[in-house]
Amino acid sequence: MTRSLGYFTDVALRRQEGSLVQVLPDSTVVRSPANPTFWWGNFLLMPAPPAPGDLPVWEAAFRREHPQAAHRVFGVDVPGTALSGPVADEWRAGGYDVRADTVLTAARTQAPRRLNRDAQLRVLQGADWDRALALREAVNAADPHGHEPDGYRVFALRKLAAYRAAQAAGHGAVLGAFDDHGQMLSGLGIFDAGDGVARYQSVETHPDARSRGLAGTLVHHAGEWAREHLGTRTLVIVADPDYHAQRLYQSVGFTPTEVQIALERRPQE
């Protein structure tokens, strides 16, 4: 059983999307055969932070469990603090991004000060899923660290298909904010992780629609939707502490609760 709230919700949502979760004596393996280039659908979860000199051992374990993968990603199943010192230096020297994301929680969200009243908010249906793909591609294209477009499109199509199946099964929903012409300006997912906990996924706003209060409005709307439709008592969202999104989430009622440690190496160019 996972001890980190962040990874508890991550693993629960991967199961809903059809991923395979295998608990081994020394780690938990998550596999997503339907989306092999989804890094955080194909990863190893460590039971404790790595020790100095552990990098080759964990890389060998990853190759054994994910022999076809070009990426390398590991989670650490403790609600701890950021890795530092020789351990962090070792992993960074190995090409890894050593992250310490913030897990935030709320019993209930509050309306943002900048509440957007112009957009139409709704659960995705029918052609909305194509609009969601267009939004994801636009966000990726505007990201200076974005992914190669063709490969990203394949990944995004598979990810949206998994969200759609989970929504159809009643596990949650993807919601969007739309303009009068039907363009999806902002979107996110929210899904039940069990035990009255719901986790947000993929909060994104079109590059041309930012600074309109869309993301905060949609996060709040989705929180109320989850309380009504999923019986949610605890809302969970994860943010990069160095990015503005954490401040946005705190402004609608979220509070930092723990740190989620992640070790990520992109496929070699």
HUDA-V418605 format. One record per helix or strand. SS is the DSSP state (h for helix, s for strand). FROM is the first residue (numbers start at 0). TO is the last residue. If there is no record, write none. Layout:
SS|FROM|TO ; SS|FROM|TO
This chain:
h|4|15 ; s|19|22 ; s|26|30 ; h|32|34 ; h|38|40 ; s|42|45 ; h|54|64 ; s|71|75 ; h|84|92 ; s|96|105 ; s|119|122 ; h|127|141 ; h|148|167 ; s|171|177 ; s|183|193 ; s|196|204 ; h|206|208 ; h|213|228 ; s|233|238 ; h|244|250 ; s|254|264
